[in-house]
Amino acid sequence: MLKKISLMFFFSVLLSSFAHSMFIFSPSITYLTQKQNDGTNPESNAKLTLIDLRLGHVMDFGLYLGGLYSIHDHNTVANSSDSYFGPSIGYYNSGFFVVGTFYVFGERDLTNGTGKYTDVSGYQVDISYSVPVAEGILVGPQLTLHNIEFSDFQIAGSSNPTSYSFSSVSPYFNVTFLF
């Protein structure tokens, strides 16, 4: 009986927190471009664009539950267009945001047509601090850790097991909308 009462109390507190809670939409972007010319070899160009679109719910005690859709466009060592999606959990308080995402879907599509990596696993951890610029709008820096692994490579309709992984730490510019 005590267990049922405790469970009912927990859910009533959780549901009552929705009355004082808010939703967050938080797009973040980073862009890098680099040109290199040593005078003897042809000029080489590299470009990297990372865009994260985060949507979720923050309860009045700071618990964040939501999801992340991440787009990566690489024109560096291997040209690729990547996309990832996963659920997120974290903590938000007065512009300070720490959140972790576990990727449940993702692929790295090599843009030269040679195939794509699928069957993703991995995670992303974001830390940001934003300051208000208007009511319900905050801006600031974000630091993101990506750790992504693929276990399948598809080419011309056939699937091949692989072990491809990459990790990075990237700075972002973050805009947060609270509503």
C-alpha positions as CSV (number, residue, x, y, z in Angstrom):
1,M,0.0,0.0,0.0
2,L,2.8,2.4,0.9
3,K,4.4,1.6,-2.5
4,K,1.2,2.6,-4.3
5,I,0.9,5.8,-2.3
6,S,4.6,6.7,-3.0
7,L,4.1,6.1,-6.7
8,M,1.0,8.2,-6.8
9,F,2.8,11.0,-4.9
10,F,5.7,10.8,-7.3
11,F,3.5,11.1,-10.4
12,S,1.4,13.9,-8.9
13,V,4.6,15.9,-8.2
14,L,5.9,15.2,-11.7
15,L,2.6,16.1,-13.4
16,S,2.2,19.3,-11.2
17,S,5.6,20.4,-12.4
18,F,4.2,20.7,-15.9
19,A,2.2,23.7,-14.8
20,H,5.4,25.6,-14.2
21,S,7.5,24.1,-16.9
22,M,8.5,25.3,-20.4
23,F,9.5,24.0,-23.8
24,I,12.9,24.7,-25.4
25,F,13.8,24.9,-29.0
26,S,17.5,25.3,-29.4
27,P,19.2,25.4,-32.8
28,S,23.0,25.4,-32.7
29,I,25.5,25.8,-35.6
30,T,29.2,25.7,-36.2
31,Y,31.0,26.4,-39.5
32,L,34.6,26.0,-40.5
33,T,36.3,26.8,-43.7
34,Q,40.0,26.4,-44.5
35,K,42.1,27.0,-47.7
36,Q,45.6,25.8,-48.1
37,N,48.1,26.6,-50.8
38,D,51.8,25.8,-50.5
39,G,52.7,27.1,-54.0
40,T,53.5,23.6,-55.4
41,N,50.4,21.6,-55.0
42,P,46.8,22.6,-56.1
43,E,44.9,24.7,-53.5
44,S,43.0,22.5,-51.1
45,N,39.7,23.6,-49.5
46,A,38.0,22.1,-46.4
47,K,34.5,22.9,-45.1
48,L,32.6,21.7,-42.1
49,T,29.1,22.7,-41.2
50,L,27.3,21.2,-38.1
51,I,23.7,22.0,-37.3
52,D,21.9,20.7,-34.2
53,L,18.1,21.2,-33.8
54,R,17.0,20.4,-30.2
55,L,13.4,20.4,-29.0
56,G,12.3,19.4,-25.5
57,H,10.5,20.0,-22.3
58,V,12.1,21.4,-19.1
59,M,10.3,20.7,-15.8
60,D,10.3,23.3,-13.1
61,F,13.1,21.5,-11.2
62,G,15.4,21.6,-14.3
63,L,15.0,18.1,-15.7
64,Y,15.1,18.3,-19.6
65,L,13.6,15.6,-21.7
66,G,13.6,15.9,-25.5
67,G,15.2,15.0,-28.7
68,L,18.0,16.0,-31.1
69,Y,18.2,16.1,-34.9
70,S,21.8,16.7,-36.0
71,I,23.1,17.4,-39.5
72,H,26.8,17.3,-40.5
73,D,28.1,18.4,-43.8
74,H,31.7,17.5,-44.3
75,N,34.0,18.5,-47.2
76,T,37.2,17.5,-45.6
77,V,39.0,14.2,-45.8
78,A,35.9,12.3,-47.0
79,N,33.0,14.3,-48.4
80,S,29.8,13.3,-46.6
81,S,26.4,14.4,-45.6
82,D,25.4,13.0,-42.2
83,S,22.2,13.0,-40.1
84,Y,21.5,11.7,-36.7
85,F,18.5,11.5,-34.4
86,G,18.1,10.5,-30.7
87,P,16.4,11.1,-27.4
88,S,18.0,13.5,-24.9
89,I,18.0,14.0,-21.2
90,G,19.7,16.8,-19.3
91,Y,19.5,19.7,-16.9
92,Y,18.6,23.3,-17.7
93,N,18.7,26.3,-15.2
94,S,18.9,30.0,-16.0
95,G,20.8,29.7,-19.3
96,F,23.1,26.8,-18.2
97,F,22.3,23.7,-20.2
98,V,24.0,20.2,-19.9
99,V,22.4,17.5,-22.1
100,G,23.3,14.0,-23.3
101,T,21.8,12.4,-26.4
102,F,21.9,8.7,-27.4
103,Y,21.8,8.2,-31.2
104,V,19.1,5.8,-32.3
105,F,19.2,6.6,-36.0
106,G,21.9,7.9,-38.2
107,E,23.8,7.6,-41.4
108,R,26.8,9.0,-43.1
109,D,26.2,9.3,-46.8
110,L,29.4,9.7,-48.8
111,T,28.6,12.4,-51.4
112,N,30.9,10.9,-54.1
113,G,28.4,8.1,-54.5
114,T,30.6,5.3,-53.1
115,G,28.1,4.3,-50.4
116,K,26.9,5.1,-46.9
117,Y,27.5,4.1,-43.4
118,T,24.5,3.0,-41.4
119,D,23.5,1.2,-38.1
120,V,24.7,4.0,-35.9
121,S,25.4,3.9,-32.2
122,G,26.9,6.6,-30.1
123,Y,26.2,9.7,-28.1
124,Q,26.6,13.5,-28.0
125,V,27.1,15.6,-24.9
126,D,26.4,19.4,-25.0
127,I,27.4,22.0,-22.5
128,S,26.2,25.6,-23.0
129,Y,25.6,28.9,-21.3
130,S,23.4,31.4,-22.8
131,V,22.4,34.9,-21.8
132,P,19.0,36.6,-22.5
133,V,18.8,39.0,-25.4
134,A,15.0,39.3,-25.4
135,E,12.1,37.7,-23.5
136,G,12.3,34.0,-24.1
137,I,15.4,34.2,-26.4
138,L,18.9,33.4,-25.2
139,V,22.3,33.2,-27.1
140,G,25.7,31.9,-26.2
141,P,28.5,29.4,-26.8
142,Q,28.2,25.7,-26.7
143,L,30.8,22.9,-26.5
144,T,29.8,19.5,-28.0
145,L,31.4,16.1,-27.8
146,H,30.4,13.7,-30.5
147,N,31.2,10.0,-30.3
148,I,29.7,8.0,-33.3
149,E,30.2,4.5,-34.5
150,F,28.8,2.7,-37.5
151,S,28.7,-1.1,-37.9
152,D,27.3,-1.4,-41.5
153,F,28.5,0.0,-44.9
154,Q,26.0,-0.1,-47.8
155,I,27.2,0.1,-51.4
156,A,25.2,-0.7,-54.5
157,G,22.4,-2.4,-52.6
158,S,24.7,-4.7,-50.6
159,S,25.3,-4.5,-46.9
160,N,28.8,-5.1,-45.5
161,P,29.8,-5.2,-41.8
162,T,32.3,-2.5,-40.8
163,S,33.8,-0.9,-37.8
164,Y,34.0,2.8,-38.5
165,S,34.0,5.4,-35.8
166,F,34.8,9.1,-35.2
167,S,34.7,11.5,-32.3
168,S,35.2,15.2,-32.0
169,V,34.8,18.2,-29.8
170,S,33.3,21.2,-31.5
171,P,32.4,24.7,-30.5
172,Y,28.9,25.9,-31.5
173,F,26.9,29.1,-31.5
174,N,23.6,28.5,-29.7
175,V,20.2,30.2,-29.8
176,T,17.6,29.1,-27.2
177,F,13.9,29.8,-27.5
178,L,11.8,29.3,-24.3
179,F,8.1,29.0,-24.6
